[in-house]
Amino acid sequence: MHGNNLTLPIILSIAEIFGLLCIGAAGRQLRYIDERDIDRWSKLVLDFLYPAFIFSSITAGFQTERLGELWILPLIGFGISAGGALFGLLLRYGLRSRDGDTVRTFLYFCAVNNYGYLPIVIVQNLWAGQTMLANLFFLTLGSTIATWTIGIGVLGSTTIKQMIRNLMTPNLLATLAAILVSWLGWSHCIPRVAGHILTSAGSASVPMMLVLSGASLFKPSAWRITWQVVYVTLVRLLILPACAVVILRLIPLPPDVYAIAVIVALMPLAVSSVIFTRIFGGEPDFAASSSLATTLAAIITVPVALWLLFR
């Protein structure tokens, strides 16, 4: 994995992501998509299509014989979130805000980034086959646990019992089931037609969610840029990734594990942060503006960072 070979695939990945976001934005602007459609179709993707994508990718590409090397991936996913939350406690003073909802939302931003959809597009464009994608999903096992514990915890509106209940998402269950099937060597027992159905359903999940994300992000209220939004963009795309890369370099990791961890660490905020702040507390408008700003800024920061790190 060298910088000269990365430039074009990264540019194509970012262009693909931005193009799908723009389709969603145009659909929202032309009233093909409204707020109810976003909520309804997002649930379909998250509860059915995306779990199918996770299961089919892991069972097709997870290298169980390398479990001795790959076991650290979920710990890295959890560690990126936990480390971000700790750094956020120090960095929150730069917000210049005493509003409790704004501060809690900032801490959530530091703990949770877009570890799902955007890195999938990048990984698919950089590596052929399912192996690296399976490794990405294995890492996000730790990220998912961190989101529903640390991420929800800093928003401060749920109990430990509720956190544990929230952990049982279709995505997490699909990841655990796929790893178990792969580890037991049962992947070849999956009926061919069932495998094709899961693969076909899953292949629709990422583009559909990016279209819905574009419809959710590109609305007038999300274009309000304040110092807090600028500060979040700097923290989420520069400061926290730099800290993560320094720490990752101190750990003796296989090259492919290091590459996946770096890609996840570089990601912007997740669009789902708007939904999470609505449900669990925080400032949804701040979340919408910050998600839009970091996603647009990532068009520049992610390719540059990957080129510098892997040249």
C-alpha positions in Angstrom: 0.0 0.0 0.0 1.9 3.0 -1.3 0.9 6.7 -1.7 1.5 6.8 -5.5 -0.9 3.8 -5.9 -3.5 5.3 -3.5 -4.1 8.7 -5.0 -6.6 7.8 -7.8 -8.6 5.1 -5.8 -9.0 7.6 -2.9 -10.1 10.4 -5.2 -12.6 8.0 -6.8 -13.8 6.9 -3.4 -14.4 10.4 -2.2 -16.1 11.3 -5.5 -18.4 8.3 -5.2 -19.3 9.2 -1.6 -19.9 12.8 -2.5 -21.9 11.9 -5.6 -24.3 9.7 -3.6 -24.7 12.4 -1.0 -25.6 14.9 -3.7 -28.2 12.5 -5.2 -29.8 12.4 -1.7 -29.6 16.2 -1.4 -31.2 16.7 -4.9 -33.9 14.2 -3.9 -34.7 16.2 -0.8 -34.6 19.5 -2.6 -36.9 18.3 -5.3 -39.2 16.7 -2.7 -38.7 13.1 -3.8 -37.6 12.5 -0.2 -39.1 14.0 3.0 -38.2 13.6 6.7 -40.5 10.7 7.2 -38.9 8.8 4.2 -35.5 9.3 5.7 -36.5 7.8 9.1 -38.5 5.0 7.5 -35.9 3.9 4.9 -33.0 4.4 7.4 -34.6 1.8 9.6 -34.9 -0.6 6.7 -31.2 -0.2 5.8 -30.0 -0.5 9.4 -32.2 -3.4 10.5 -32.2 -5.5 7.3 -29.9 -4.5 4.5 -26.7 -3.5 6.4 -26.8 -6.6 8.7 -27.0 -8.7 5.5 -24.0 -6.9 4.1 -22.0 -7.4 7.3 -22.9 -11.1 7.4 -22.1 -11.8 3.7 -18.8 -9.9 3.8 -17.5 -11.5 7.0 -18.4 -15.1 6.0 -16.8 -14.5 2.6 -13.6 -12.9 3.7 -12.8 -13.4 7.4 -9.5 -15.2 7.8 -10.1 -17.3 10.9 -6.6 -18.7 10.6 -5.3 -15.2 11.4 -7.4 -14.7 14.5 -4.2 -14.6 16.6 -3.3 -11.4 14.7 -6.8 -10.0 14.1 -8.2 -10.2 17.6 -6.9 -6.7 18.4 -9.1 -5.1 15.8 -12.2 -4.8 18.0 -10.0 -3.4 20.8 -8.6 -0.8 18.4 -12.2 0.2 17.4 -13.2 0.5 21.0 -9.9 2.3 21.9 -10.3 4.9 19.2 -13.7 5.9 20.7 -12.5 5.7 24.3 -9.4 7.7 23.5 -11.4 10.3 21.6 -13.8 10.7 24.6 -10.8 11.2 27.0 -9.2 13.8 24.7 -12.6 15.4 24.3 -12.6 16.1 28.1 -9.5 18.2 27.6 -10.4 19.8 24.3 -14.0 20.8 25.3 -12.7 24.2 26.6 -11.9 25.3 23.1 -15.7 25.3 22.3 -16.0 28.6 24.2 -19.5 27.5 25.3 -21.0 26.8 28.6 -24.2 25.3 27.3 -24.5 21.8 28.7 -26.1 20.3 25.6 -23.5 21.7 23.3 -20.6 20.3 25.5 -22.2 16.9 25.8 -22.7 16.8 22.0 -19.1 17.7 21.5 -17.9 14.9 23.7 -20.1 12.5 21.7 -18.5 13.8 18.5 -15.0 13.0 20.0 -16.1 9.5 20.9 -18.0 8.5 17.8 -17.1 9.0 14.1 -18.3 7.5 10.8 -16.9 4.0 11.2 -19.5 2.4 9.0 -20.5 3.7 5.6 -17.7 6.0 4.4 -14.8 3.7 5.2 -16.6 0.9 3.4 -16.5 2.8 0.1 -12.8 3.6 0.6 -11.9 0.0 1.5 -13.8 -1.4 -1.5 -12.0 0.9 -3.8 -8.5 0.3 -2.4 -8.6 -3.5 -2.0 -10.2 -6.2 -4.1 -12.0 -9.1 -2.5 -13.8 -9.4 0.9 -10.8 -9.9 3.2 -10.1 -6.2 4.1 -13.9 -5.5 4.3 -14.3 -8.4 6.8 -11.4 -6.9 8.9 -13.2 -3.5 8.8 -16.4 -5.1 10.1 -14.5 -6.9 12.8 -13.0 -3.6 14.0 -16.4 -2.0 14.0 -17.5 -4.6 16.5 -15.5 -2.6 19.1 -16.7 0.7 17.7 -20.4 -0.3 18.0 -19.9 -1.3 21.6 -18.2 2.0 22.3 -21.0 4.0 20.6 -23.7 2.4 22.7 -21.8 2.7 26.0 -19.3 5.6 25.9 -21.1 7.6 23.2 -24.5 7.3 24.7 -23.1 7.7 28.2 -21.5 11.1 27.5 -24.9 12.4 26.3 -26.1 11.5 29.8 -29.7 10.4 29.2 -29.7 6.6 29.6 -29.0 4.0 32.2 -26.5 1.1 32.2 -29.4 -1.3 31.8 -30.6 0.6 28.7 -27.0 0.7 27.3 -26.9 -3.1 27.5 -30.3 -3.4 25.8 -29.2 -1.0 23.1 -26.2 -3.1 22.3 -28.3 -5.8 20.9 -28.6 -4.2 17.5 -29.1 -6.2 14.3 -25.6 -5.0 13.1 -23.9 -6.3 16.2 -25.8 -9.6 16.2 -25.0 -10.0 12.5 -21.3 -9.4 13.2 -21.2 -11.9 16.0 -23.1 -14.5 14.0 -20.9 -14.2 11.0 -17.7 -14.5 13.1 -19.1 -17.6 14.8 -20.1 -19.2 11.5 -16.6 -18.4 10.0 -14.8 -19.7 13.1 -16.7 -22.9 13.1 -16.1 -23.4 9.4 -19.8 -23.3 8.5 -19.5 -20.7 5.7 -19.7 -23.3 3.0 -22.9 -24.7 4.5 -24.8 -21.5 3.7 -27.2 -22.4 0.7 -26.0 -20.7 -2.5 -29.4 -19.0 -3.0 -29.3 -17.6 0.6 -25.8 -16.3 0.0 -26.9 -14.6 -3.2 -29.9 -13.0 -1.5 -27.7 -11.7 1.4 -25.1 -10.4 -1.0 -27.7 -8.6 -3.2 -29.5 -7.1 -0.3 -26.3 -6.0 1.4 -24.9 -4.4 -1.8 -27.8 -2.0 -1.7 -27.2 -0.9 1.9 -24.2 1.5 1.5 -25.3 3.5 -1.5 -28.9 3.7 -0.1 -27.7 5.0 3.3 -25.4 7.5 1.7 -28.3 8.8 -0.4 -30.4 9.1 2.7 -27.5 10.8 4.5 -27.3 13.4 1.8 -31.0 14.0 2.1 -30.6 14.4 5.9 -27.5 16.6 5.8 -28.2 19.0 3.0 -30.9 21.2 4.5 -30.9 24.9 5.3 -30.5 24.5 9.0 -27.3 22.4 8.5 -25.5 25.3 6.8 -25.2 27.4 10.0 -21.4 27.6 10.5 -20.3 28.8 13.9 -17.0 28.7 15.8 -18.1 25.6 17.5 -18.7 23.9 14.1 -15.3 25.0 12.9 -13.6 23.8 16.1 -15.3 20.4 15.9 -14.1 20.0 12.3 -10.5 20.7 13.4 -10.7 18.3 16.3 -12.5 15.5 14.5 -10.4 15.6 11.3 -7.0 16.8 12.5 -6.3 16.6 16.2 -7.9 13.3 17.1 -6.7 11.4 14.0 -3.2 12.7 14.6 -3.3 11.4 18.2 -4.7 8.1 17.1 -2.0 7.6 14.4 0.8 8.3 16.9 -0.5 5.7 19.3 -1.2 3.2 16.5 2.4 3.5 15.3 3.6 2.5 18.8 1.8 -0.8 18.6 3.3 -3.6 16.6 0.4 -4.2 14.1 0.3 -6.2 10.9 0.2 -3.7 7.9 -3.4 -4.5 7.0 -4.6 -4.1 10.5 -2.8 -0.7 10.8 -4.3 0.4 7.5 -7.8 -0.4 8.5 -7.4 1.3 11.9 -6.0 4.5 10.3 -8.8 4.7 7.8 -11.4 4.5 10.5 -9.5 7.1 12.7 -9.6 9.6 9.8 -13.3 9.5 9.3 -15.6 12.5 9.9 -18.7 12.6 12.1 -21.5 10.1 11.4 -24.8 11.5 10.1 -26.5 9.4 12.7 -25.2 11.8 15.3 -28.2 14.0 14.5 -30.6 11.1 15.3 -28.6 10.1 18.5 -28.8 13.7 19.9 -32.5 13.8 19.2 -33.1 10.6 21.1 -30.5 10.6 23.9 -29.9 14.3 24.5 -27.6 17.0 23.1 -28.0 19.6 20.4 -29.4 18.2 17.1 -28.8 21.4 15.1 -25.2 21.5 16.2 -24.9 17.9 15.2 -26.4 18.5 11.8 -24.1 21.5 11.0 -21.0 19.6 12.3 -21.8 16.4 10.4 -22.1 18.4 7.2 -19.0 20.4 7.8 -16.8 17.5 8.7 -18.1 15.4 5.8 -17.3 18.1 3.3 -13.9 18.8 4.8 -13.1 15.1 4.7 -13.1 15.3 0.9 -9.7 17.1 1.4 -8.4 15.8 4.7 -8.8 12.0 4.1 -7.0 11.8 0.7 -4.2 14.0 1.9 -3.8 12.1 5.2 -3.7 8.7 3.5 -1.3 9.9 0.9 1.1 11.3 3.6 0.8 8.2 5.8 1.3 5.6 3.1 3.5 7.2 0.5 
